[in-house]
């Protein structure tokens, strides 16, 4: 899973590794506890890989980075006493793309710019 913020790589974890519950187990649990219709989306939460301390986890420091600002801010708070990474601001852009093992995009890139509600994107 590739995540860029304002054109800079933020995360590139392997979505198939380190899941506490794999998708088969998530779908089985969901199907056992509720009726699922065609097209139901099952979410797994934040995509993240187990890593060492924060300094080895960011892409700038050779790690796979993050896909969640709250996650990186939590690690920063634990390791430095306060978060260093800002939340997104109006005008920031986020690009997300999931690729398979051969590097082929699975669903195409999703790219959005943070804007005021009701503001039209051109």
C-alpha positions as CSV (number, residue, x, y, z in Angstrom):
1,X,0.0,0.0,0.0
2,X,1.6,3.3,-1.1
3,X,0.6,6.5,0.6
4,X,2.0,9.9,-0.3
5,X,1.2,13.2,1.4
6,X,1.8,16.3,-0.7
7,X,3.9,14.2,-3.2
8,X,6.2,12.8,-0.5
9,X,6.2,9.1,0.4
10,X,4.6,8.6,3.8
11,X,4.0,4.9,3.9
12,X,4.6,1.7,1.9
13,X,3.7,-1.2,4.2
14,X,2.9,-4.7,2.9
15,X,-0.8,-5.0,3.5
16,X,-0.5,-8.8,3.6
17,X,1.8,-9.0,6.6
18,X,1.3,-8.5,10.3
19,X,-2.5,-8.5,10.4
20,X,-3.8,-9.6,13.8
21,X,-6.8,-11.2,12.0
22,X,-6.5,-12.0,8.3
23,X,-9.3,-11.1,5.9
24,X,-10.7,-14.7,5.8
25,X,-11.2,-14.5,9.6
26,X,-12.7,-11.0,9.5
27,X,-15.2,-12.0,6.8
28,X,-16.0,-15.3,8.6
29,X,-16.7,-13.4,11.8
30,X,-18.7,-10.7,10.1
31,X,-20.8,-13.3,8.3
32,X,-21.4,-15.2,11.5
33,X,-22.6,-12.1,13.4
34,X,-24.7,-10.3,10.8
35,X,-26.2,-10.7,7.3
36,X,-23.9,-9.6,4.6
37,X,-25.1,-8.4,1.2
38,X,-23.3,-8.4,-2.1
39,X,-20.8,-5.6,-2.2
40,X,-20.3,-5.4,1.6
41,X,-17.0,-3.9,2.4
42,X,-14.9,-5.4,5.2
43,X,-12.3,-3.1,6.7
44,X,-9.3,-4.2,8.6
45,X,-8.3,-1.0,10.2
46,X,-4.9,0.8,9.7
47,X,-2.5,-1.0,7.4
48,X,0.8,-1.2,9.3
49,X,3.8,-3.5,9.7
50,X,5.6,-4.3,12.9
51,X,8.7,-2.1,13.0
52,X,11.4,-1.1,15.5
53,X,11.4,2.3,17.1
54,X,10.2,5.4,15.3
55,X,13.7,6.3,13.9
56,X,13.8,3.0,12.0
57,X,10.2,3.2,10.9
58,X,9.9,6.3,8.8
59,X,10.6,6.1,5.1
60,X,13.3,8.8,5.5
61,X,15.0,6.4,7.9
62,X,14.7,3.3,5.8
63,X,11.5,1.9,7.2
64,X,8.2,1.3,5.5
65,X,6.5,4.3,7.0
66,X,2.9,4.7,8.0
67,X,-0.6,4.9,6.5
68,X,-2.2,6.7,9.5
69,X,-1.3,10.1,10.9
70,X,-2.8,9.1,14.3
71,X,-0.5,6.1,14.4
72,X,2.7,8.0,13.7
73,X,1.7,10.8,16.1
74,X,1.2,8.1,18.8
75,X,4.7,6.7,18.2
76,X,6.2,10.2,18.3
77,X,4.5,10.9,21.6
78,X,5.8,7.7,23.1
79,X,9.3,8.2,21.9
80,X,9.7,12.0,22.2
81,X,6.9,13.1,24.6
82,X,4.9,14.9,21.9
83,X,3.8,14.5,18.3
84,X,6.0,15.9,15.6
85,X,3.8,15.2,12.5
86,X,1.0,17.7,11.8
87,X,-2.5,16.6,10.9
88,X,-3.6,17.3,7.3
89,X,-4.5,21.0,6.5
90,X,-6.6,22.6,3.8
91,X,-4.7,22.3,0.5
92,X,-2.8,19.1,1.5
93,X,-3.1,16.2,-0.9
94,X,-3.2,12.5,-0.2
95,X,-2.5,9.8,-2.8
96,X,-3.2,6.1,-2.0
97,X,-2.5,3.2,-4.3
98,X,-2.6,-0.5,-3.7
99,X,-0.3,-2.7,-5.8
100,X,0.0,-6.4,-6.2
101,X,3.2,-8.4,-5.7
102,X,4.2,-7.6,-9.4
103,X,3.7,-3.9,-8.8
104,X,0.5,-3.6,-10.8
105,X,-2.1,-1.2,-9.4
106,X,-5.1,-3.1,-8.1
107,X,-7.8,-0.4,-8.1
108,X,-6.0,2.6,-9.5
109,X,-4.7,5.5,-7.4
110,X,-7.0,7.5,-5.2
111,X,-5.9,11.2,-4.9
112,X,-7.7,13.8,-2.9
113,X,-7.0,17.3,-1.7
114,X,-8.2,18.5,1.7
115,X,-10.8,21.2,1.0
116,X,-13.5,23.1,2.9
117,X,-16.8,21.3,2.8
118,X,-18.8,22.3,-0.3
119,X,-15.7,23.6,-2.1
120,X,-15.8,22.3,-5.7
121,X,-12.7,20.5,-7.0
122,X,-11.7,21.2,-10.6
